[in-house]
Amino acid sequence: MANETSRDPRYHTQRTQQRLQELIDHLREDIEEVDEPQFKAMFETSAEVLTGLKTAFQHYEQKSESAWRQ
């Protein structure tokens, strides 16, 4: 049975944001380790896309977009 914390949407959005940030940081760190331009572009693009997704989770939490308001 789920506890109250796990039933709170913010618990899940915050955990997801944390994991996304970890992946964003990892991608950006790896950019410095490889010299291939295509690799760097792919990892930087991936980091940017994930940053946008993380922002969407923040907007959901803050109800800052009309789509997230009831």
N, CA and C atoms as an extended XYZ file, in Angstrom:
210
Properties=species:S:1:pos:R:3:atomname:S:1:resname:S:1:resid:I:1 pbc="F F F"
N         0.843       -1.189        0.000 N   MET     1
C         0.000        0.000        0.000 CA  MET     1
C         0.882        1.244        0.000 C   MET     1
N         0.521        2.220       -0.777 N   ALA     2
C         1.292        3.450       -0.913 CA  ALA     2
C         1.110        4.337        0.308 C   ALA     2
N         2.203        4.996        0.717 N   ASN     3
C         2.069        5.941        1.822 CA  ASN     3
C         1.646        7.300        1.270 C   ASN     3
N         1.350        8.209        2.178 N   GLU     4
C         0.839        9.528        1.768 CA  GLU     4
C         1.846       10.291        0.914 C   GLU     4
N         3.120       10.175        1.242 N   THR     5
C         4.141       10.893        0.475 CA  THR     5
C         4.130       10.454       -0.978 C   THR     5
N         4.057        9.156       -1.212 N   SER     6
C         4.131        8.673       -2.588 CA  SER     6
C         2.860        8.969       -3.381 C   SER     6
N         1.796        9.377       -2.703 N   ARG     7
C         0.561        9.727       -3.396 CA  ARG     7
C         0.523       11.216       -3.755 C   ARG     7
N         1.471       11.974       -3.232 N   ASP     8
C         1.562       13.404       -3.518 CA  ASP     8
C         2.297       13.590       -4.849 C   ASP     8
N         1.658       14.209       -5.857 N   PRO     9
C         2.324       14.389       -7.156 CA  PRO     9
C         3.652       15.124       -7.056 C   PRO     9
N         3.773       16.048       -6.117 N   ARG    10
C         5.017       16.806       -5.981 CA  ARG    10
C         6.193       15.903       -5.614 C   ARG    10
N         5.921       14.864       -4.829 N   TYR    11
C         6.964       13.898       -4.479 CA  TYR    11
C         7.562       13.312       -5.763 C   TYR    11
N         6.721       12.942       -6.684 N   HIS    12
C         7.175       12.313       -7.922 CA  HIS    12
C         7.803       13.326       -8.875 C   HIS    12
N         7.235       14.519       -8.960 N   THR    13
C         7.826       15.517       -9.853 CA  THR    13
C         9.200       15.949       -9.351 C   THR    13
N         9.356       16.073       -8.056 N   GLN    14
C        10.651       16.475       -7.500 CA  GLN    14
C        11.705       15.390       -7.700 C   GLN    14
N        11.313       14.125       -7.489 N   ARG    15
C        12.246       13.016       -7.724 CA  ARG    15
C        12.645       12.957       -9.194 C   ARG    15
N        11.688       13.151      -10.077 N   THR    16
C        11.981       13.109      -11.505 CA  THR    16
C        12.891       14.263      -11.894 C   THR    16
N        12.630       15.445      -11.363 N   GLN    17
C        13.493       16.590      -11.652 CA  GLN    17
C        14.919       16.337      -11.185 C   GLN    17
N        15.059       15.725      -10.034 N   GLN    18
C        16.389       15.419       -9.511 CA  GLN    18
C        17.117       14.446      -10.445 C   GLN    18
N        16.411       13.423      -10.894 N   ARG    19
C        17.028       12.451      -11.804 CA  ARG    19
C        17.364       13.082      -13.161 C   ARG    19
N        16.476       13.933      -13.641 N   LEU    20
C        16.766       14.627      -14.898 CA  LEU    20
C        18.015       15.487      -14.749 C   LEU    20
N        18.125       16.208      -13.630 N   GLN    21
C        19.299       17.065      -13.414 CA  GLN    21
C        20.573       16.234      -13.347 C   GLN    21
N        20.505       15.075      -12.710 N   GLU    22
C        21.673       14.197      -12.659 CA  GLU    22
C        22.094       13.783      -14.071 C   GLU    22
N        21.134       13.452      -14.903 N   LEU    23
C        21.439       13.057      -16.277 CA  LEU    23
C        21.972       14.239      -17.087 C   LEU    23
N        21.371       15.406      -16.903 N   ILE    24
C        21.851       16.625      -17.582 CA  ILE    24
C        23.315       16.878      -17.212 C   ILE    24
N        23.616       16.810      -15.925 N   ASP    25
C        24.993       17.036      -15.466 CA  ASP    25
C        25.935       15.995      -16.058 C   ASP    25
N        25.506       14.744      -16.089 N   HIS    26
C        26.334       13.669      -16.634 CA  HIS    26
C        26.625       13.896      -18.122 C   HIS    26
N        25.598       14.257      -18.874 N   LEU    27
C        25.783       14.518      -20.302 CA  LEU    27
C        26.776       15.651      -20.523 C   LEU    27
N        26.641       16.708      -19.765 N   ARG    28
C        27.526       17.871      -19.950 CA  ARG    28
C        28.958       17.571      -19.515 C   ARG    28
N        29.104       16.728      -18.499 N   GLU    29
C        30.456       16.319      -18.097 CA  GLU    29
C        31.114       15.489      -19.198 C   GLU    29
N        30.350       14.595      -19.811 N   ASP    30
C        30.896       13.733      -20.850 CA  ASP    30
C        31.293       14.515      -22.098 C   ASP    30
N        30.663       15.646      -22.340 N   ILE    31
C        31.017       16.476      -23.494 CA  ILE    31
C        32.500       16.851      -23.446 C   ILE    31
N        33.002       17.088      -22.259 N   GLU    32
C        34.399       17.506      -22.093 CA  GLU    32
C        35.380       16.350      -22.274 C   GLU    32
N        34.897       15.119      -22.257 N   GLU    33
C        35.785       13.962      -22.300 CA  GLU    33
C        36.020       13.407      -23.706 C   GLU    33
N        35.224       13.820      -24.673 N   VAL    34
C        35.325       13.277      -26.027 CA  VAL    34
C        35.528       14.435      -27.008 C   VAL    34
N        36.348       14.209      -28.008 N   ASP    35
C        36.678       15.267      -28.962 CA  ASP    35
C        35.811       15.271      -30.218 C   ASP    35
N        34.984       14.276      -30.417 N   GLU    36
C        34.184       14.187      -31.639 CA  GLU    36
C        33.062       15.241      -31.630 C   GLU    36
N        33.026       16.121      -32.630 N   PRO    37
C        32.032       17.201      -32.665 CA  PRO    37
C        30.579       16.696      -32.683 C   PRO    37
N        30.308       15.619      -33.410 N   GLN    38
C        28.942       15.096      -33.468 CA  GLN    38
C        28.487       14.585      -32.097 C   GLN    38
N        29.398       13.940      -31.394 N   PHE    39
C        29.098       13.469      -30.037 CA  PHE    39
C        28.760       14.650      -29.135 C   PHE    39
N        29.604       15.675      -29.186 N   LYS    40
C        29.373       16.861      -28.356 CA  LYS    40
C        28.017       17.490      -28.674 C   LYS    40
N        27.692       17.587      -29.961 N   ALA    41
C        26.417       18.188      -30.364 CA  ALA    41
C        25.243       17.341      -29.876 C   ALA    41
N        25.355       16.021      -30.022 N   MET    42
C        24.276       15.143      -29.580 CA  MET    42
C        24.069       15.244      -28.070 C   MET    42
N        25.143       15.247      -27.308 N   PHE    43
C        25.009       15.306      -25.853 CA  PHE    43
C        24.523       16.673      -25.390 C   PHE    43
N        24.991       17.746      -26.028 N   GLU    44
C        24.516       19.081      -25.649 CA  GLU    44
C        23.042       19.239      -26.003 C   GLU    44
N        22.638       18.752      -27.161 N   THR    45
C        21.226       18.808      -27.549 CA  THR    45
C        20.377       18.006      -26.570 C   THR    45
N        20.848       16.837      -26.197 N   SER    46
C        20.119       16.003      -25.232 CA  SER    46
C        19.968       16.720      -23.897 C   SER    46
N        21.034       17.357      -23.445 N   ALA    47
C        20.979       18.096      -22.181 CA  ALA    47
C        19.970       19.232      -22.261 C   ALA    47
N        19.921       19.921      -23.391 N   GLU    48
C        18.969       21.023      -23.564 CA  GLU    48
C        17.530       20.523      -23.574 C   GLU    48
N        17.285       19.415      -24.254 N   VAL    49
C        15.934       18.840      -24.295 CA  VAL    49
C        15.499       18.420      -22.893 C   VAL    49
N        16.388       17.771      -22.166 N   LEU    50
C        16.055       17.348      -20.808 CA  LEU    50
C        15.845       18.542      -19.880 C   LEU    50
N        16.574       19.616      -20.113 N   THR    51
C        16.363       20.843      -19.333 CA  THR    51
C        14.961       21.387      -19.578 C   THR    51
N        14.509       21.341      -20.829 N   GLY    52
C        13.140       21.765      -21.140 CA  GLY    52
C        12.115       20.885      -20.458 C   GLY    52
N        12.363       19.591      -20.430 N   LEU    53
C        11.453       18.668      -19.755 CA  LEU    53
C        11.427       18.933      -18.253 C   LEU    53
N        12.585       19.185      -17.676 N   LYS    54
C        12.657       19.502      -16.246 CA  LYS    54
C        11.874       20.786      -15.958 C   LYS    54
N        11.972       21.755      -16.844 N   THR    55
C        11.216       23.006      -16.699 CA  THR    55
C         9.718       22.737      -16.737 C   THR    55
N         9.287       21.832      -17.593 N   ALA    56
C         7.858       21.481      -17.651 CA  ALA    56
C         7.393       20.902      -16.321 C   ALA    56
N         8.205       20.084      -15.697 N   PHE    57
C         7.857       19.540      -14.379 CA  PHE    57
C         7.769       20.664      -13.346 C   PHE    57
N         8.682       21.630      -13.412 N   GLN    58
C         8.639       22.772      -12.488 CA  GLN    58
C         7.369       23.582      -12.699 C   GLN    58
N         6.999       23.796      -13.945 N   HIS    59
C         5.780       24.554      -14.237 CA  HIS    59
C         4.548       23.812      -13.729 C   HIS    59
N         4.554       22.495      -13.833 N   TYR    60
C         3.444       21.715      -13.287 CA  TYR    60
C         3.341       21.933      -11.779 C   TYR    60
N         4.468       21.838      -11.090 N   GLU    61
C         4.476       22.028       -9.637 CA  GLU    61
C         3.984       23.408       -9.246 C   GLU    61
N         4.427       24.413       -9.963 N   GLN    62
C         4.103       25.802       -9.644 CA  GLN    62
C         2.745       26.228      -10.206 C   GLN    62
N         2.157       25.384      -11.029 N   LYS    63
C         0.898       25.709      -11.712 CA  LYS    63
C         1.035       27.028      -12.470 C   LYS    63
N         2.230       27.228      -13.048 N   SER    64
C         2.502       28.487      -13.728 CA  SER    64
C         2.013       28.506      -15.188 C   SER    64
N         1.571       27.387      -15.686 N   GLU    65
C         1.006       27.312      -17.037 CA  GLU    65
C        -0.483       27.012      -16.940 C   GLU    65
N        -1.256       27.568      -17.823 N   SER    66
C        -2.711       27.377      -17.758 CA  SER    66
C        -3.102       25.906      -17.868 C   SER    66
N        -2.332       25.114      -18.588 N   ALA    67
C        -2.660       23.694      -18.733 CA  ALA    67
C        -2.597       22.950      -17.406 C   ALA    67
N        -1.838       23.438      -16.444 N   TRP    68
C        -1.686       22.751      -15.163 CA  TRP    68
C        -2.624       23.258      -14.090 C   TRP    68
N        -3.420       24.255      -14.410 N   ARG    69
C        -4.384       24.772      -13.426 CA  ARG    69
C        -5.704       24.045      -13.581 C   ARG    69
N        -6.383       23.847      -12.480 N   GLN    70
C        -7.691       23.181      -12.533 CA  GLN    70
C        -8.795       24.188      -12.590 C   GLN    70
